[in-house]
Amino acid sequence: MRAIIISLSLYCFCQNASGQVTGKVADSLQVPASKQLGQVVIRGSKPLFQQRAGGVVVNVQNSLLTKGSSVLQVLERSPGVVIDPRNNTIALNGKTGVMVMLDGKLIRLSIAQVVDLLNNMNADNIAQIELLSTPPANYDADGNAGLINIVTRKNKQKGTSGSLSMNSGYGKGEKAGLSMSLNYNRTKVNWYGSYVYTHEKTFGEMLAEGTENVLAIGGQTRFSYLGTSKPVTNYHNAIAGFNAILSPQITIDGSVNYTNSLNYSHHLNRGTYMMKPDSVLLFNSIINGRSSGQNVTGSLSMEKIIEKGEKISLGLDYIVYKSNGNTAVQSSFVDNHGNPAGTTDSLYAPLQRNFANTDINVKVAKLDYSKQFSPDWKLESGIKGTYTSNNGVSGIENLVGDQWVNPLPESGNLLIRETIAAAYLSVNIQPDSVTSLIVGARYEYSNNRAENEVNHSNTLNRNLSKLFPNIFFSRKLDGNTELQLSYTRRISRPSYNDLASYINYNDPVSVFTGNPLLKPGLTDNVKFAYNYRAYSFSLLASRDSDPIAQGQVVSGPSKQLVYISPQNISWQNNIILQANLPFRITDWWKMSYSFAGGWRKFRLDYTLVPVEKSYYSYTLNYNQSFALPRLFSLELSGYYNSLSYYGAQEIKGMGTVNMGIKKELGNNKGSFQLSVADVFRSLTYRSYIGRLTRDAFDSNVNLSYSSETSRFPVFRLVYSRSFGSNGVKNERRSDSGAKDERQRIGN
């Protein structure tokens, strides 16, 4: 009976004057008059963090800080997740080879685009975030660090219902947002839709100081570089879909998801470059950019129950992604006598423009079959095909006279095609009531082909075929204790533009580019877990071959410039301890602590001097919630990430504290929430280049990135309310079609 009560969020039964029970389930409940109660209120909620077989589940709506937050901010507060805004990376348990899914579909964008998408995505309509360090075989093998699956909220109540949320806030810039959802659910058909709008003006500051040997400005130099940015984002997302039960055996689902974002950026940069004996170069620039992105995903799926315990499902997805970005750079580069430095055909010309346009189409088809042969064993299998085409153009141009001239090689019209064919088989065996064994394998074949549409030359043609085994064993020792043991193999494929030789402007002496020689990274994971009641502990050992690190400093085609590109780390070994510890101090005070940390060792070969490094690092997340009188509640949360390494960069430890307070208005009139992000203004990211080993430019550089909240905490006020029917749940609602697509599109 306890499990049933916990699953209920709020039910109230009342006895009217005639003795009949009224309320949310009055039509389906008959209680003898002598045993009826005047009023019964049953409240239950899931914990914020839950341990599952494949990893940790974050019940997003159980945090007061969720309303008005972006999905990226919620992720940043999740166990074992580290977000680095300087490199646009997401790390899970200290590893950056993470793939992100939305409702089981891979988001096939570059990691920088994924970070931008999640930063714009409102968390109001998110139900859960699954942090899957050891996913089973029916998931794609992409993501050597695991998968992050973002699960949207789905209203399964009968009748007409909906929700409304509005928020506004301020830090170093204004913020505002609106979220609406509507659900019309009858016995056999459910129509649903939602709309989210977000406006965000923020702030960032980058300080770089140190020494570097750069031929573009004459050799060894000491420099100080300060850049400030004030980006503005306007984001729209609309979803419409349906679920229909055609017969007791057949269910179909369909949906359309449309996203539109428009971003403006304004950067001010100032730099001083000092060279022996007394030469000084001064750099000033104003960079104004405008970028837009549109993403449309159409999904259709059907599930047929052949007989009891046997079913087949078909899923189809079509994804279109378009982005356009243009940046204008107006700069001056003069020596200490006021004379212009360089020439108009160099990278530091007075007037420049940077363009980057991407057009991506993804087609996915998936067929799954499962059969329960007996109470002791079950078979799951499936096939999946994904075809992606990516047409990208990018480059830098200088204004020489009245002509725009390209001083550096560019990608041109680069067309990249990728085909992935996959098949999986998984057997679930239960020899007794307390033991479970899942043995599975996934085979994937991929072909990547890149062609320059200007000269029609093949610049890349790569085939890869791999088998990815998966084993999961669990045994319950008693009603409170469970042991788990698992093994998985995974892969991290380079994104399309990771492989492309594009050029994007960074500063007068450095550019961003891809790496056509980048190899996919492979990982073997072994995990042992021990769960006692709500407490969970696990030990994860992994070996990574050729993991990918973004934003590394290397030499390139032009010896005059510094190139920033993704590189393969030779190998990395990890032994990680994870723990989730929830505590209930009193009926009104709950707390939860999560820890992920341990020993790591890696080797770098792409630097001028190869190096091996071993170190210890950890991440700590904490959350405390208080139920206060008069329908008030309070939440304190935060995290701390210790010193770590990302490629050749040493990253200093940092952490933050957040706070939120909520007031329920009662009588279903909604609630107000006030949240404060980074209460102590501690979100400053510091890293160092050149401490670990010597690179191609003899770099010895200190980097410091200050986020908006390091200047002023972000205050946000949210009003939210649900309305309409609150009847019993539908008995059936199938998952949407192909269960894993969309991530490595590239920019």
N, C-alpha and C positions, 0 to 999 in steps of 0.2 A: 504493500500500500504506500510505502514511503516514496517509491519511484514515481508513482502516479501523482502524488501531491507535489513533488518537486517540479514536475513538468508543467504545472499550472501556473500561469502568471497572476491572474486575479479572477475569482469567481465569487458571486454573491447571490445567495438564495434567500428570498424573503417570503413570508406567509401573509397572504392577504386576508381580508375579513371573512371570506368563505372557507378558509382553510386550504386553498389551492396554492401550490408553490409557484411563485413568479420569479422571473430573472432570466439570466442568459440561457439557461438550459431548461426552462420551465416546461417546454413542449415535450421533452423527452424524459422527464423525471417524474415518477409518481411516488410520493412518500405518504405513508399512513399519517392521519392527522395527529394521532397521539404521539408520534415520534418526530414531528416537524420542529424545526428551530426557527426562532424569530429572525436571526441573522447570523450567517457564518461567512467569514472572510478568510480565504486561504491565499497566502502569499508565498511565492517561491521564486528564486532566481538562480541562474547558473553562476559559477564563479567566473571571475574575469579571465583567468587562465586555466585551461584544462589539458591534461596529458592524454594524447591518443596514441594509437599504434605507430603512426607515421611521423608524429611530432607533437607540437603544441598548438592548441586552438585558442584564439583570443576572441572572447565574446564581446564584441566591440561596443554594443549598446549598454553594457553594464558599467561603463565609465562615464562619469559626468563630463569629462573633457572631450567626449566624442562630438557632441553637437557643435556645429560650426567649424570643426577641425577639418583639415584635408586628410585624405587617406595616407599620404606620406607622413604627416605628423602623428597619426595613430600608429603607423608602422614603427616610427622612431621610438615610440614608448613601449614597443613589444619586446618580449624576452629574446635575447640573442641577436637582435637586429641593430645594425649600425648604418646610419646614413651619413655619407660624406658629400656635402654640397659642392666642394671644390672640384672633385673628380666626377660628380654625378654617379656615385656608386652606391649599391645596396649590398651589405654583407650580412650573412646569416651564420652565426657561430664562428665568426672570424674569417669566413671565406666569401669571396665576392662573386663566384660563379653561380648567381641566383637567377632563376627564371620566374617571372611573375605571371599569374593566371587570373582571369576574371571569370568567375562562375565556371571554372574548369577548362577555360579556353586560354591557351598561351597568347600573351600579348606580344606579337612578333614585331617588336620595335627594338632599336638600339637601347642600351641601358640608360643613356642620357635622355632619350625620348620617353622612356618608361618613367623615369624620375619626374620629368616635367608633367606627364599625364597624371601621375598620382598626386603631385603637388597641387594640381588644379581640381582633382576629383573630390567632391564633398563626401564626408564620411557619414552623413545622416542616413543614407540608404544602404549602409553596409551592415550585415548581420554578424559575420565572422571573418577572421583572417586565420587561415591555416598555415602554420609554419612547418612544412614537411621536410625534415632532414633526410628521411629514408622512405620516399614514396614507393608504392607498389608498382607492379609491372604494367598495369592498365593505364598508368600515366606516361606521358612522353619522357624519354630518357634525358632530355635537355636539362641542364642545370646541375653542375657537379657539386655545388653547395646545397642543392635541394630546390624545392619549389615553394613559392608563396602564393597561395590561392585566396583571392578576395571574393567572398560570397555575399552577394547582394540580398537585401531583405525581400522576402516573398510572402505576401499576405495570403494565407490559406483559409481565412474566415468566410463563411457564407454571408451573402448579402452584399450591400454596398458599403464600402468603408474607404477611408483615406487618411492622410496626415498632411500637416502643414508645419513648416519650420522657417523662421526668419532670424537672421543674425546680423549684427553690425559690430564693428570693433575698430581699434586703433592701436598702432605701435609707433613706427616712424612714418606710417602711411595709413590711409583709411582702408577698411575692409567691409564687405557686405555680402550677403548671400540669401538665397531663397530656395527652398526645397518643397516640392509638392508630389503627392502620390495619390492614385485613385485605383480602387479595385472593385470590380463588379463580378461577383462569384455566384453562380447557380450550380445546381447539382452536376450538370454535365459540361458546362462551359464557364471559363473564367477569363475575363478581359482585364488587363491591367496596364497602367501607364504611370510615368513619373517624369518630372522635369526639375533640373537643378541649374541655378545660375550662381556664379561666384565672381565677385570683383575683388581684386587684391592688389594693393600697392605696397611694395615692401622696399627693403634697403639692404645693401651688402657692401662690405669694404674689404679689399685685399691689399695687404702690405707685404712687399718682398724686399729683402735686404741681403746683401752679401757680395760675393765675388764670382766672376765667370770669365772664361776666355772665349770671346765671340769675335770672329773675324769681321763680321758686318760693321762693327764699330771700332775696329783697329786692334783687337786682341784682348789682353787681360784688363779687366775693368772692375772697379767697385761701384755698385749701384744701389740706389734706393728708389723703389717704385711703389706708388700709391694709386690705387684705382677704386673709385666709388661707383656704385650702380643703383639706379632707382627704377626697377622694372614694374610694369603695370600689366596685369592679366585680366582678361574678361573671358569667362568660360561658360559654355552652355552644354547641357547634356539632356537628351530626351530619349525615353525608352517606351516602346509600346509592344504589347504581346498578348498571346492567348494560350490557354490550355483547354483542350476539348477531349472528352471521353466519348468516342464514337460508338463503342460497344464495351461490354465487360472485358474484352480482350485487347482492344486497340485504343491507344491514347496518342494524340498528336500535340506538339508544341511549336509555336512560332514566335519570333520576336525580331524587332529592328531597334538597334542602338545607334543613335547619332550624337556625335560630339563635335563641337566647334570651339576653337580657342583663337583669340586674337591677343597678341602680346606686343607691348612696346617697351623698349629699353633705352635708357639714357645713361651713358658712362662718361665720367671725367677721369682722365689719367694724367699723372705727372711723374716724370722720372728724371733722375740725375745720374749720369754715368761719368765717373772720374777715372782718368788714365794717367799714368806717369808720362812726363814729369809733372805737368800742370794742366793738361788738357781736360776740359769739362764739357760734356754734352748735355743739353737740357731738352727734355721731351715733354710736350703738352698735347693732349688730343681730346676731342669731343667725338664720341661715338653714339650715333642714334640708329636704332634698329627697329624694324617692324617684321613680325613673323605671324603667320596664320597656319592653322592646321585643321583639317576635317577628317573625321573617321566615321565610317558607316559599316556596321556589322549586321548582316542578315543571317538568321539561324532558323532552321526547320528540322524537326525530328519527329520520329514515330516509334512507338514501342508496341510490340504485339506479344501477348502472353499465349504461347502455344498450348501449354497445359500447365497444371499446377507445378511450380518449381522450375519451369522452363520458359525462357523469353528471348526475344531478339529485338534489337533496336538499331535504327538507322539515323545518322545525323549528318546534315549538310550545313556548311557555313561559307559565306562569301564576305570578304573584308576588303574595303577600299580605304586607303590612307593617302592623304595629300598634304604636303607642307610646302610653304614658300617663305623664304627669309631673305631680307635685304638689309644691309648695314652700310651706312655712310660714315666715313672716317675723315675728319678734318684735323690735321695735326701740324705741329712745327717741331723741327729737330735742328737745333742750332748749337754752335760751340760757345765757349766763354767769351768770344769776341763778337757774338751776334751774327756770325756768318752761317748760312745754311749748311748742314752736314749732309753728306750723301748726294745722290743725284735723283732726278725725277723718275729714273727707271729702276730705282731700288724699292725695297719694301717700305721705307719710311718717306714716301712721297707726301707732299702737302695734302693732296686730295685722293682718297681711295674709296672703293666700294667693294663689298664682299657679298656674294650671293650664294644661296644654297636652296635647291628645289628638289623635292622627292615625290615620286608617284609610285605607290605600291598597291598591288592586288594579290590577295591570298584566297585560294580555293581549297576547301577541306571537305573530305568525305570520310565517314567512319561507320563501320558496321560491327556491332557487338552481339555476342551470343553467350548465354549462361544457362546452366542446367543443374538442378539439385538432384543428383542421382539417388541419394539416400540421406538420412539424417547425419551420416558420418562424413560424406564428402560431396564437394561441389566443384564444377568446372566453369571457368570463365575464359573467353577467348575473344579475339577481335582483330580487325585489320583497319588500317588508316592510311590515307594518302593526302599529301599536302603539296600544292604547287604555288610558288610565289614568284612574281616578277617585280623587279625594283628598278625604276629608271631614275637616276639621280644626276644632277648637274651642280657643280660648285666651283668657285674660284675667287681670285682677288684681282682687281684691275686698278691701275693708276691712271690719273688724268694727266696726259702729256699734251700740252697745247690744247686742242679741242678734241683730242682722241683718247678713248679709253684703251690702255695697253695692258696686257697681261705679263708681268715680269717673271712669273714662276710657272712651272708646269701645272696643269690642272687635270681633273679627271675627264673633262669633256662630257659628252652624253654617254654615261656608263650604264649599260643595261646588264643587270644581274638576275639570273634565273636560278631557282633552287627547287629541287624535287626531293621529297622525303617519302619513302614507303616503309610502313611499319606493320608488324604483326606480333601479337602477344598471346601467351597461353599461361593460365594460372590455375592451380589446383588447391582447393581448401580442404584439408583433412582434419577431422575432429575425432580422434580415437576414443576419447571419453569426454565427460561433461566439463572437465577443467583444463583440457589440453587442446591447442589449436596449432596447426602447421600449414603455412601457405608457401608453396613452391611455384615460382613463376619465372618466365623469361620473356624478354622483348627483343626482337630483331629489327634493326633499322638500317636502311640503305639510303644514302643521300648523294645527290649530285649537285655541285655548285659550278655555275658557268658565268663568267663575266666577259662582256664584249664591249669594245669602244665603238659606238655607233658612228663616229666620225670617219675612222679608217677601217672599221669592221674587223679589227684584229682581236683575237682571243687573248685576253690578259689573264684568265684564270679558268681552269677546268679541273675540278677535284672531285674524286669519288671516295666515299667512305662507307664501309659496311661493318657493323659491330653487333655482337650479341651482349645483351645486358641482363644477367641473371638477378633474381631477387628471391630471398628466403626470409621468412618470418616465422618464429616459433614463440609461443606464449604458454604459460602454465600458471594456473591459480593455485596458490598454496593453501589458502583459506578464503573466507569471505572478504577479507580486507587486503590480501597480499597477492601480488602477481609478478612473475618474472617474464622478461621478454628478451629475445635474442634475434638479431636480424643482420642480413648482409645484402648490400646493393652495389651495383656498378652504374655510374652515370657519366654524362658527357657535357661539355660546354662548347658549343660551336661558336666561332667568331660571327659577329653580326655582319651584315652585308657591307656596310660602310667601314667596318673595322678592316676589311680586306681591300677596300678601294683606296686609290692614291689621290684622294681629294686634298684640297688645301683650304684651310680656314684661318683667318687672321686672329692672332692673339695679342702681340705687341710688336714694336718695330724690329725686334731681333728674333722672334719666334713665331711658329705657326703650328696649328693642329693638322694632323694628317692620319691616314690609315696605314696598314701594314699588310701588303699582299702575301708575305711569307708567314703570316700568323697561322699557327696550328691549333686544332681543337684540343681542349684539355680533357683528360680522362681521370676518373676518381673511383677508388674502391673504398667502401665504407663498411665497418663492422660496428654494431651498436648493441650494448647490453643495458637493459633497463630494469629497474626495480620500483614498483609502485606499491605504496602502502596507504590505503584510504585515499585521501586527496593529495597526498605527498608523492612526488615522483623524483627519481634519480636515474641518471643514465651516464654511461661512459661510451664515447664515440671515438673510434680510431679510424683514421683515413690516410690514404696515400694519393696525392695528386700528381699526375704527370702533365707537364706543360700547361699549368693554369695560366689564365690571362689576366694581366694587370693593365688597366687603362692609364693614360696620361703620364707615360714615362719619357724622360729626357734622353734623346738619342741623336746621332748625326744622321744626315739625309743627303739627297741629291745635291743640294746647294751647300757647300762647305762654309758659306757665309752665315748660315742661320742655324738656330736651335729648332729641332723638330720634336713635337710632343705627340706620341703615338702609342697604341697598345703594343705590349710585348709579352712573349711567353716567359714565365718563370720556369726554370729547368724542372724543379720538383718541389713539393712541399709535403711534410708529414705533420699530422695533428693528433693529439690525444686530448680530448675535450670532456670535461665533467659538466653535466647539466643538472640543475635542481630547481624544482618548483615547490615552494613551501607556502601554502595558505594557512592562515591562523584566524580563528574566531575568538577574539578576546572576550567580548560580551555580546549581547543581542544587538547592540548598536555600534559596535566597533569591530571591523574586519580589516585584515591586512594580508598582503601577499608579497613574497619575495621570489625573484627568479635570478639564477646565476648560471653563466656559461663561460667557462674559461679553462685554461690548461697550457700545455706545452706545444710549441710549434717550432719547426725547423724548415728552412728553405734554402735554395741555391739560385743565384743569378748568374747568367752568362752573357747577357746583352750589354753589360757595363764594360768600361775600359779595363777594369780590374775585376775578374770574377770573384764572388764572395759567397760564403755560407754563413747563415746566422740562425741561432736558436734563441728562443726567448719565451717568457710566460706572459700571458695577457688574459683579460677577463672583461665581461660586461655584467653589470648588476642592475636589475630593474626592481622597483618597489612601488607599492600602491597601498594606500590606507583610506578606508571609507568610514564615514560616521553618519549614523541615522540620528538626526537631531529632533527636538520637539517642534511642534507646529508645522509638520511636513517639510522641514528643511533637511538637507543632507549636505555633507562636505566631503571632498576628496583631495588627497595629497598624493602626488606621484612624481616619479623622476627616474633617472638612470645615470650610471657612470660607466664610461668606457676607459680602460687603462691604456697605457702606452702600447703601441702596436707598430707593425710595418706593413706597408703596401708597396710591393716592388722595392725600389731603392729609397723610398721615402720613409722617414721615421715620423710617426704621428704621436703627438703628446696626448696624455689622458685628459678627458674633460667630462663634464656632467651638467645636469640641470634639475631644477625642481619646478613642478607645475601645481596649480591649485584650482579647484572649482567648487562652487556652491550652487545648490539647486533648491528651488521652492516650488512644490506642487500646489496648484491652486485649488484642487478638490473639485468634486462634481463634474469631472471630465472637462474642466475649462483649460487644461494644458499646464504648462510649467514654464518658469523662467530659470535660466542658468547663466551664471557669470563665471567666466574662466580667466585665469591669468597664466600665460605661458612664460616660462623662464623667469621665475620670481626674482632670482638673485642676479640676473643678467650675466650668466656664466657661459653662454653658448659662443665661445670663441674657439676656432679650430686652428691649432698650431702644428706645423710640420717642418721637417728639415731635409734638405737634399745635399748630399756630399758627406754626411757623417758616416754612413754605412760603408761606402766604397767610392772610388774615383770614377767619374763618368767621362764622356768624350769632351766635356767643356771645363773640366776641373772645377765643377760647381761647388760652392759652399754657400748655401742659400737658406735663410730663415723665411718661412711663409706663415702668414697669419691672416685668417679669414674671420671677420666679425659679422655675425648675422644681425638681422634687424633687432632681435631681442637683447643683444649685448649692449645696445644703446638705450632701449626702452622696452619694458615688458609689453607683450601684446595682450590687451584687454578685449574680451569679446562677450557680448550679451546676446542670448539666444532665447526666443520664444518658440515653443513647439506644442502642437496639439494634434491628437488623433480624433476622428469623428466617424460616425456611421455605425453600421452593424458590427456586432462582436459575437457572432454565432459560433457554432461548433465547426471544427475544421473539416475540410474535405477529406475523404478517406484516401484518395489517390491524387497524386500529381507527379508526373514523371519529370526527370531532369531533362534539361535542354540537350539537344543533339550531340554533336561531336564534343567530347568532354575535355578537350585540351588544345586550344590554339590561340595564337597571335604574338610573338615577341621579337625578333631580331631585325627590325626593319632598318634602321641605321641613319645617322646624321652626325 
